[in-house]
Amino acid sequence: MSDEAAPPRTRRTAADRLRAALADLHQHRGQVLTHTEKAWASITFAGTRHSLAILFAGDEAVEAGEQFVAALPDHEFAIPGQLVADAGVIEVEHRLTPEPRLLVQCELLLLEEG
């Protein structure tokens, strides 16, 4: 047994859990370039709206990205304490040269389960 103390566990935020769930959905083939989060509320619900830009570079990654684009709107997420009320692809940019790449802009609305 080591005398070194284990590093403190960092608490995963809803944004961390969302990125992990999205990574699972795109088979860990995409790279999140940007992720912004804004508070969102209605009379009955509170939550956050997330906007992400995800890059898929190379043939296999682009194929995974295309599957991700098709699957995202109807995917059933399992994020503890959160309900994904809306998930959609806002924009897709596809390039073939110098190498195949796909840039996906998506937005998701997470509501706090209470």
C-alpha positions, 0 to 999 in steps of 0.5 A, spaced: 500 500 500 502 506 498 503 512 503 501 517 497 494 520 498 489 519 492 488 525 489 481 528 491 475 526 486 473 532 482 465 532 482 463 531 475 458 537 472 452 536 468 456 539 462 461 533 464 456 528 464 453 531 457 460 531 454 461 523 456 454 521 453 456 525 447 462 521 446 459 515 447 454 516 442 459 518 437 464 512 439 469 517 442 471 519 434 470 526 435 473 532 438 469 537 442 472 544 439 467 549 443 462 548 449 458 553 451 452 553 457 447 558 458 442 558 464 435 556 461 428 557 465 421 557 464 415 557 469 415 550 471 422 548 469 430 550 470 436 547 466 441 549 461 442 550 454 448 547 451 452 549 444 457 544 442 462 544 436 465 537 435 470 535 429 471 529 426 477 528 422 479 522 418 475 517 414 473 513 420 471 519 424 467 522 419 463 515 418 462 516 426 460 523 425 455 521 420 452 516 425 452 521 430 448 526 426 443 521 424 442 518 432 442 525 436 435 528 435 432 521 437 437 519 442 435 517 449 440 520 454 441 517 461 444 523 465 443 523 472 439 528 475 438 531 468 433 530 462 435 532 455 429 535 453 431 537 446 437 535 442 438 537 435 444 538 430 444 546 428 449 545 422 454 540 419 460 542 415 463 537 411 470 537 407 474 532 403 480 535 402 486 535 405 483 530 409 476 528 410 473 532 416 466 533 419 464 539 423 458 538 427 454 544 431 449 541 436 445 544 441 441 540 447 437 543 452 438 539 459 432 540 464 434 539 472 430 533 474 426 535 481 
